[in-house]
Amino acid sequence: MTITPMISYEDAGAAADWLARAFGFEETLRYTENSGKVSHVELRLGDGTVMLGSPPGYVNPLHLRETEAGRAWNETAFVIDGVHVYVEDVDAHFARAREAGATILSELEDQPFGDRQYRAEDLEGHRWMFATHVRDVLPEEWGAETA
């Protein structure tokens, strides 16, 4: 079984180009409609795939946060949402993302659960977490419980 995230963008083509440059994704498929609009893109990073789409009338998170209600919500909420991706070298990945202009939401740091990670936002406001597992830590050592 495989989980493949599908993320909507106002401009899936531009998003795919940016995600490749900033985060190292490799484009494997692009569908362009007769109108010239890119409506579907598939990207690969390691063994994982992400699908991008541009549905009619879609408004991205960045534009939603620019509304009065969105600003009020964003100022009061510490939001950890988005896609979590394990990469081989998170330090190199972080440098690449920063150089490409990704909005860094949290700096690269070691986490109590054994990952070294950072959070970033892409050009349309989707949030991403990238990490490398650096050490094994028992769940109860950092306050988690196992089922």
C-alpha positions in Angstrom: 0.0 0.0 0.0 1.2 3.5 -0.8 0.0 6.9 0.2 0.5 9.6 -2.4 -0.4 13.2 -1.4 -2.4 15.3 -3.9 -1.8 19.0 -3.3 -3.7 21.8 -5.1 -2.0 24.8 -6.5 -3.3 27.8 -8.5 -0.5 27.2 -10.9 0.6 23.6 -10.8 3.2 24.1 -13.5 5.0 26.9 -11.7 4.7 25.1 -8.4 6.3 22.0 -9.9 9.2 24.0 -11.3 9.7 25.8 -8.0 9.5 22.5 -5.9 12.1 20.9 -8.2 14.5 23.9 -7.8 13.9 24.5 -4.0 13.3 21.0 -2.6 14.9 18.7 -5.2 11.8 17.0 -6.6 12.0 15.4 -10.0 9.1 15.8 -12.4 7.9 12.5 -13.9 4.7 13.6 -15.6 2.9 16.8 -16.7 -0.5 17.2 -18.2 -1.2 20.4 -20.1 -4.8 21.1 -21.2 -5.5 22.4 -24.7 -5.9 25.8 -23.2 -2.3 25.7 -22.1 -3.1 25.3 -18.4 -1.1 22.7 -16.5 -3.7 20.8 -14.6 -1.7 17.8 -13.3 1.9 17.2 -12.4 3.6 14.2 -10.7 6.8 14.7 -8.8 9.2 12.2 -7.2 11.6 12.5 -4.4 13.4 9.3 -3.5 10.8 6.6 -3.4 7.9 9.0 -2.8 5.5 10.7 -5.2 3.5 13.9 -4.8 0.7 14.9 -7.2 -0.1 18.5 -8.0 -3.3 19.8 -9.5 -4.9 23.1 -10.4 -8.6 22.7 -9.9 -11.0 25.4 -11.1 -11.6 28.2 -8.6 -8.9 27.0 -6.2 -7.4 29.6 -3.9 -4.1 28.8 -2.3 -3.3 29.0 1.5 -1.1 32.1 1.0 -4.1 34.1 -0.5 -6.4 32.7 2.2 -4.0 33.9 5.0 -4.0 37.4 3.4 -7.7 37.8 4.1 -8.7 39.4 7.4 -10.0 36.2 8.9 -7.0 34.3 7.6 -4.6 36.8 9.2 -6.4 36.6 12.5 -6.3 32.8 12.5 -2.7 32.7 11.5 -1.6 35.1 14.2 -3.3 33.1 17.0 -2.5 29.5 15.8 0.9 27.8 15.8 0.1 25.7 12.8 2.0 22.5 12.1 0.4 21.1 9.0 1.6 20.0 5.6 3.7 17.2 4.2 6.5 15.6 6.2 9.4 14.3 4.1 12.5 12.3 5.1 15.6 13.2 3.1 19.1 11.8 3.3 20.9 15.0 4.2 18.6 17.6 5.7 21.4 20.1 6.2 22.1 20.2 2.5 18.4 20.2 1.8 17.9 23.2 4.1 20.6 25.2 2.4 19.1 24.4 -1.0 15.6 25.5 0.0 16.9 28.7 1.7 18.9 29.6 -1.4 15.9 29.0 -3.7 13.8 31.4 -1.6 11.7 29.1 0.5 10.1 30.8 3.4 11.7 29.2 6.4 9.1 28.7 9.2 11.4 27.0 11.7 15.2 26.7 11.6 17.0 23.5 11.2 17.4 21.8 14.6 17.6 18.5 16.4 14.3 17.3 17.8 13.8 15.3 21.1 12.4 12.3 19.1 15.6 11.8 17.1 15.0 13.8 13.9 16.9 16.8 12.6 14.3 18.9 10.8 13.1 22.3 9.6 9.8 23.6 8.3 9.3 25.7 5.2 6.5 27.2 3.1 6.4 27.1 -0.7 5.5 29.8 -3.1 1.7 29.3 -2.7 1.8 28.9 1.1 1.8 25.1 1.5 3.8 24.0 4.5 6.5 21.3 4.3 8.7 19.6 7.0 11.9 18.0 6.0 13.9 15.8 8.3 16.7 13.2 8.6 16.6 10.7 11.4 19.8 11.1 13.3 19.3 9.0 16.5 17.0 6.4 17.9 15.0 7.5 21.0 12.5 5.4 22.8 9.0 7.0 22.7 8.7 7.2 26.5 12.0 9.2 26.6 10.4 12.1 24.8 6.9 11.8 26.3 5.1 9.7 23.7 3.1 6.5 24.3 2.9 3.6 22.0 -0.4 2.0 21.1 
